[in-house]
Amino acid sequence: MPDKGFKNDMKTLPIICSYCPWNGLFKDYEEHLKVKHPNPICEFCGERFNSTTRLDEHKQKECTKITVPCPLKEFGCSEP
């Protein structure tokens, strides 16, 4: 379990947003995410999620609207 000093040090770490050019302190990142990137949406099917982790999981395992290139394309397959 992190001690109080470690938690305070974490708050002052610089961080860059994974979704936009924003950069700031770790202590401000959660608020930035809430305001600028609330409830991520799947760009393929439009479903909303409560976290980017859940969205990534959906895109990897569940989304039926996502398209991926055919692994046999280089061998002449013309299917999308």
C-alpha positions in Angstrom: 0.0 0.0 0.0 1.5 3.4 -1.0 2.4 5.8 1.8 1.2 9.4 2.1 4.4 10.8 0.6 4.2 8.5 -2.4 0.6 9.6 -3.0 1.6 13.2 -2.8 4.4 12.7 -5.3 2.1 11.0 -7.7 -0.2 14.0 -7.8 2.7 16.2 -9.2 3.7 13.8 -12.0 3.3 15.2 -15.5 1.0 13.2 -17.7 -0.2 13.3 -21.3 -3.7 12.4 -22.2 -4.1 9.2 -24.3 -7.0 10.7 -26.3 -6.0 14.3 -27.0 -3.1 16.7 -26.9 -3.9 17.7 -23.3 -1.0 17.5 -20.8 -0.9 18.4 -17.1 -0.5 16.9 -13.7 -1.7 13.5 -12.7 -3.9 15.0 -10.0 -5.9 16.9 -12.7 -6.1 14.0 -15.2 -9.2 12.3 -13.7 -11.2 15.6 -14.0 -9.9 16.1 -17.6 -11.1 12.6 -18.5 -14.6 13.2 -16.9 -15.0 16.6 -18.7 -13.4 16.0 -22.1 -13.8 12.2 -22.6 -16.9 11.0 -20.7 -18.3 7.6 -21.5 -16.2 6.4 -24.4 -18.2 5.4 -27.5 -17.4 2.5 -29.9 -16.8 4.2 -33.2 -18.1 1.1 -35.0 -21.5 0.4 -33.3 -22.1 3.5 -31.2 -22.4 1.6 -27.8 -21.3 3.6 -24.8 -19.0 2.3 -22.0 -18.0 3.5 -18.6 -14.3 3.0 -19.2 -11.8 2.8 -22.0 -10.8 -0.6 -20.7 -14.3 -1.9 -21.2 -14.4 -0.3 -24.6 -11.2 -1.9 -25.7 -12.5 -5.3 -24.4 -15.7 -4.8 -26.4 -13.8 -4.0 -29.6 -11.5 -7.0 -29.2 -14.1 -9.6 -28.3 -17.7 -8.4 -28.8 -18.4 -5.8 -31.4 -20.2 -7.2 -34.4 -19.9 -4.1 -36.5 -16.1 -3.9 -36.5 -14.4 -4.9 -39.7 -10.9 -6.4 -39.9 -9.0 -7.1 -43.1 -9.1 -10.7 -44.3 -5.9 -12.5 -43.4 -6.0 -14.2 -46.8 -6.1 -10.9 -48.7 -2.4 -11.3 -49.8 -3.4 -14.6 -51.3 -6.1 -13.1 -53.5 -9.2 -13.1 -51.2 -11.4 -10.1 -52.2 -13.6 -10.3 -49.1 -13.5 -7.2 -46.8 
